[in-house]
Structures are given as C-alpha cells and as structure tokens.
Amino acid sequence: MSNEVLLVSKTTLNEMKEYYKSHLKPNTPPGSLFAAKKGAVNITAYKSGKVLFQGNNSTNEVTIWKAKGEITKKKPKVKSVDSSLPNGFSDWSVLGSDEVGTGSYFGPLTVVAAYVDRSQFELLRELGVRDSKEMTDKEICRVAKDLVTFLPYSLLNVMPEKYNHIQPTMTQGKMKAVLHNQALHHVLTKIAPITPEAILIDQFELPTTYFKHIQDQTVQVKENVYFQTKGESHHLAVAAASIIARYAFLTGLEDLTKEAGTKIPSGAGSNVDLVAAKLLKRGGVSLLNKYVKLHFANTEKAKKIAGYK
C-alpha cells in the first residue's frame, strides 16, 4: 500500500476540504481538520498543514496537490540511546517484535511482530508512533487502529485460561520466545518475497537462551536477527509492534471486564489482589483461572484476603 505525506499551507488545506467535501468522513482523528475517503484512498488533513494519503492510488491523488505543497522530509529529534546495533540501523526496513502483559496478573500475554519499510517512516511519525511507554492508553488505541489498516503484522494473544493451561509445562520465558518466533514467521510469510534488512526483537532474555527456547519449533526464525533492550527506542518497527500489542492487551482487559461484570485492572500491585479476592469468593479458582495468570504470587495473596482454602 502506498502512503505519502504532503505539507501544505492553510489556504490549500481549506481548498482541499472543499474539494473532498463529497467524500468527507463523519469522524476525524484528534488534531485533524478533516478526513475523507476517495475511492481506495484515505486522506487525513492535520491542522499542522500535513496531509496523509493512504491507499493503492495515493500517489495519483498527491499529484493533484503536489504543486501547492512539498513532500515532508524533516525527521524529529531522536533520543540518544546506547546500542550494539549496526550504524544506520534506524533507517533500515525492519521486522520488529515486542510483547505486553508479562508482568500483569490479569489479562493476556500478547506478542506482536510488524514490518515497517523505510518508505513508511514519515507516515508512522505523523500518526504518532513512538515509545508506547510515553503514550496514554487513549493515544495508543487511536494510533494502533490506524497502523493495523496498512502495516503487515501478526498478533498472538494468549488469554489467561489458555496461558494457565500451557504454563505448567512451559516457562513464561519459553512461551514468549515461541510466540515471538511464530509471529515473526507469520509476517515473513505475509510479505514474501520481500525480505527485511533485519529483524529486531525487543530483548527480554539473552539471545542464546532465546534460541535454545525455540530449538524444538518446526520453523525457527534465526537469520539476521538482532536483540536490543528498549527496542522501541531503536526502530519504528518495534515501536509500532509495541503499540499494536498494547492496544490488543487493553482490548483483552476490556473484554474480561465485560465478562466479569467488574473492572479488571492491569499490573500486579495490591489493588489487583482485592479484585482477585472478589472473584475467588464468587467462583473459586476455576473462575479466577479465566482472568489471571495463576502462577503469580498474587494468587496466594488473594486467597488470604478472601479466606479461601
């Protein structure tokens, strides 16, 4: 899918809004002036003067306005971070992966892999892709909904009941490694014959341990794989994967909240013990099994609060 960003004046923005008035969408993203869909092309104009064109025929649509604007090339400042990655790695076309939910008592374990071609960097930055830890949940949901419309990605969401079925015979570290490997393989299959310049996994264990964990897998993604802590600070591919994963995790919590009829929180602090205790009183461990990762120490704390034996 072709994506381009055009920078235009306020006058041209108004001209564009008039031009696309019969194609306007009823809802617009935060900070935008208007959003429209003309055929297969989505057009989103921001008050900053930047206009995003997304779709297979976006280049043709941009041509209409190119004389009145310029293709944006300016890159935002990037935080300086220590890295063992090759020089210029952040400018490569990369398949990145990250996981969410490993430290949360409630909710799923979510792993996402996403491929970002260098031609999409400006678009991702304009959409607001950055370290998800610096974003609010509202921002994450908004950006993720845009990303999943055009980025090749794979999302593996292991809800608590399935997690608890697997966990007694597989450590969480191995589970994460297997999921990363599967997600990466899925995306490589989707984008073939395109080959990423590199694969970057947000490092959660030593590379030697990771490869040991996946050695029993039928398909093992091992070629040109790099590992880096805080991977989202080193490449937009990992940042995008992290945002999509966080969005899926939050959606999982929402689904569990609706099912339980009570607010299901994230994290593993004392507040989650109280919620778990309520569920224990209502339906015992068999009910709790549907909402939490049972091997966490929070289970025993919740049992004490609930007086459960």
C-alpha positions in Angstrom: 0.0 0.0 0.0 1.3 3.4 -1.0 1.5 6.2 1.7 2.6 9.8 1.3 2.7 12.9 3.4 2.3 16.4 1.9 2.9 19.7 3.7 0.6 22.5 2.5 -0.5 26.0 3.5 -3.7 26.8 5.5 -5.2 28.1 2.3 -4.5 24.9 0.5 -6.0 22.9 3.4 -9.2 24.8 3.0 -9.2 24.2 -0.7 -8.7 20.5 -0.1 -11.5 20.3 2.3 -13.8 21.9 -0.3 -12.5 19.6 -3.0 -13.2 16.5 -0.9 -16.5 17.7 0.7 -18.5 14.9 -1.0 -16.0 12.3 0.4 -15.7 13.5 4.0 -15.9 11.0 6.8 -18.2 11.7 9.7 -15.4 11.3 12.3 -12.0 12.8 12.3 -8.8 11.9 14.3 -7.7 14.2 17.1 -5.8 17.2 15.8 -7.1 16.8 12.3 -9.0 19.3 10.2 -10.8 16.7 8.1 -10.7 13.1 6.9 -12.0 11.8 3.6 -12.1 8.7 1.5 -12.0 9.0 -2.3 -12.1 5.6 -3.9 -9.4 3.5 -2.3 -7.5 6.5 -1.0 -7.8 7.8 2.6 -7.0 11.4 3.1 -6.4 12.9 6.6 -5.5 16.6 6.9 -4.0 17.9 10.1 -4.1 21.4 11.4 -0.3 21.5 11.3 -0.6 21.5 7.5 0.4 17.9 7.0 -1.9 15.7 4.9 -1.6 11.9 4.8 -2.6 10.0 1.7 -3.1 6.2 2.3 -4.1 3.7 -0.3 -3.1 2.0 -3.5 -3.7 5.1 -5.6 -2.4 7.7 -3.2 0.4 8.8 -5.5 -2.1 9.8 -8.1 -4.1 11.8 -5.5 -1.0 13.5 -4.2 -0.1 14.6 -7.7 -3.2 16.9 -7.7 -1.8 18.9 -4.8 2.0 18.5 -5.2 2.4 21.9 -6.9 0.9 23.5 -3.8 3.0 21.7 -1.2 6.0 19.7 -0.5 6.7 16.1 0.5 7.9 16.3 4.1 11.4 15.0 4.8 12.2 16.5 8.2 12.8 13.9 10.9 12.1 14.6 14.6 14.9 14.5 17.1 15.6 11.0 18.3 16.8 10.3 21.8 20.4 9.2 22.1 20.4 5.6 23.3 23.2 3.1 23.7 23.0 0.4 21.1 25.0 -2.5 19.8 23.1 -2.4 16.5 24.8 -1.5 13.3 25.3 2.1 12.3 22.3 3.5 10.5 20.0 0.6 11.7 17.1 3.0 12.4 17.0 3.8 8.7 16.7 0.1 7.6 13.5 -1.6 6.6 12.9 -3.9 9.6 10.6 -6.5 11.0 10.3 -5.9 14.7 8.5 -7.7 17.6 7.5 -6.9 21.2 5.3 -8.3 23.9 2.9 -6.9 26.5 1.3 -8.4 29.6 4.1 -10.5 31.0 4.1 -8.6 34.3 0.3 -8.1 34.6 -1.6 -10.6 36.8 -4.8 -10.0 34.9 -5.2 -10.2 31.2 -3.4 -11.8 28.3 0.2 -12.3 27.2 0.3 -10.5 23.8 3.1 -10.7 21.2 3.1 -8.7 18.0 5.5 -8.6 15.1 5.3 -5.8 12.5 7.2 -4.9 9.3 8.0 -1.3 8.6 9.5 -0.3 5.2 11.7 2.8 5.3 9.3 4.5 2.9 6.7 4.4 5.7 8.8 6.2 8.4 7.4 9.7 7.8 3.8 8.3 7.8 4.3 6.5 11.1 5.8 9.6 12.7 2.9 11.7 11.6 0.5 9.2 13.0 2.3 9.5 16.3 4.3 6.3 16.6 6.9 6.4 19.3 7.8 4.6 22.6 4.4 3.3 23.8 5.6 3.9 27.4 5.4 7.6 26.7 1.9 7.4 25.3 -1.5 7.4 27.1 -3.8 4.4 26.6 -6.1 6.7 24.5 -3.3 7.6 22.2 -2.2 4.0 21.9 -5.7 2.9 20.8 -6.0 5.7 18.3 -2.6 5.1 16.7 -3.0 1.3 16.7 -6.3 1.5 14.9 -4.5 3.4 12.0 -1.5 1.0 12.0 -3.4 -2.2 11.6 -5.0 -0.8 8.4 -1.8 -0.9 6.4 1.2 -2.5 8.3 1.9 -6.2 7.7 1.7 -7.6 11.3 0.9 -10.7 13.3 -0.8 -10.6 16.7 -0.8 -13.5 19.1 -3.0 -13.0 22.1 -2.8 -15.7 24.8 -5.8 -15.2 27.2 -5.4 -16.3 30.8 -7.3 -19.6 30.5 -5.1 -20.8 27.7 -2.0 -19.3 29.4 -2.7 -21.3 32.6 -3.1 -24.5 30.5 0.3 -24.0 28.9 2.3 -22.5 31.8 2.8 -25.7 34.0 4.8 -27.3 31.2 6.4 -24.2 29.7 8.1 -21.3 31.5 7.0 -17.8 30.6 10.3 -17.1 29.0 10.0 -20.1 26.6 6.4 -19.1 26.0 7.4 -15.6 24.9 10.2 -16.9 22.7 7.9 -19.3 21.0 5.3 -16.6 20.4 7.9 -14.1 19.1 9.2 -16.8 16.7 5.7 -17.6 15.5 4.7 -14.0 15.0 7.9 -13.2 13.0 7.4 -16.3 10.8 3.8 -15.2 10.1 4.8 -11.7 8.9 7.7 -13.1 6.9 5.2 -15.3 5.1 2.8 -12.4 4.6 5.4 -10.0 3.0 7.3 -12.7 0.9 9.1 -12.3 -1.5 10.1 -9.1 0.3 12.9 -9.7 2.8 13.5 -7.3 5.7 17.0 -5.9 6.0 16.9 -7.1 9.6 14.7 -8.5 12.4 14.7 -6.8 15.7 13.3 -8.4 18.9 12.8 -6.3 21.9 15.2 -8.2 24.2 13.6 -10.0 27.2 16.3 -12.6 27.6 19.8 -13.5 26.4 19.9 -14.4 22.6 21.5 -17.8 23.5 18.5 -18.6 25.8 16.0 -17.4 23.2 17.4 -19.6 20.5 17.5 -22.5 23.0 13.8 -22.0 23.7 12.8 -22.2 20.1 15.1 -25.1 19.1 12.2 -27.5 19.2 10.0 -25.4 16.9 9.4 -26.7 13.4 10.1 -23.3 11.9 12.9 -21.2 13.5 13.4 -17.6 12.5 17.2 -17.2 13.1 18.6 -15.3 10.1 19.7 -11.7 10.5 18.0 -11.4 13.9 19.1 -8.7 16.4 18.2 -8.3 20.0 18.0 -4.9 21.8 16.6 -3.8 25.1 14.2 -0.8 24.8 13.9 -1.8 21.1 11.1 0.7 20.5 13.7 3.5 21.0 15.9 2.0 18.3 13.4 1.3 15.5 9.9 2.3 14.5 9.1 -1.3 13.7 9.4 -2.3 17.3 7.6 0.8 18.4 4.7 0.0 16.1 4.6 -3.6 17.3 4.6 -2.4 20.9 1.6 -0.1 20.2 -0.4 -2.7 18.5 0.4 -5.2 21.3 -0.6 -2.7 24.0 -3.9 -2.0 22.2 -4.7 -5.7 22.0 -3.8 -6.1 25.7 -6.1 -3.3 26.7 -8.9 -4.7 24.5 -8.4 -8.0 26.2 -8.8 -6.3 29.6 -12.0 -4.7 28.4 -13.4 -8.0 27.2 -12.6 -9.6 30.6 -14.2 -6.6 32.4 -17.4 -7.1 30.4 -17.4 -10.8 31.1 -16.7 -10.4 34.8 -19.0 -7.6 35.4 -16.3 -5.8 37.4 -13.3 -3.6 36.4 -10.3 -5.8 35.5 -7.1 -3.9 36.2 -3.6 -4.3 34.8 -0.4 -4.6 36.8 0.4 -6.8 39.8 0.1 -4.4 42.7 -2.0 -4.8 45.8 -5.1 -3.4 44.1 -5.3 -6.4 41.8 -5.3 -8.7 44.8 -8.6 -7.2 46.0 -10.3 -7.8 42.6 -8.9 -11.4 42.5 -10.3 -12.0 46.0 -13.8 -10.9 44.9 -13.6 -13.3 42.0 -12.4 -16.1 44.3 -15.4 -15.6 46.7 -17.7 -15.6 43.7 -16.5 -18.7 41.9 -13.3 -20.1 43.4 -10.1 -20.8 41.5 -12.0 -22.2 38.5 -13.5 -18.7 37.9 -10.2 -16.9 38.7 -8.5 -19.1 36.1 -10.3 -17.3 33.3 -8.9 -13.9 34.3 -5.4 -14.2 35.8 -2.1 -15.8 35.4 -2.4 -18.2 38.3 1.3 -18.8 39.0 1.8 -15.2 40.1 2.3 -14.7 43.8 -0.9 -12.5 43.7 -3.0 -15.7 43.8 -1.9 -16.7 47.2 -2.3 -13.1 48.4 -5.9 -13.0 47.0 -6.6 -16.4 48.8 -5.6 -14.9 52.1 -7.8 -11.8 51.6 -10.8 -14.0 50.6 -10.2 -16.5 53.3 -10.1 -19.2 50.6 -8.6 -22.6 51.3 
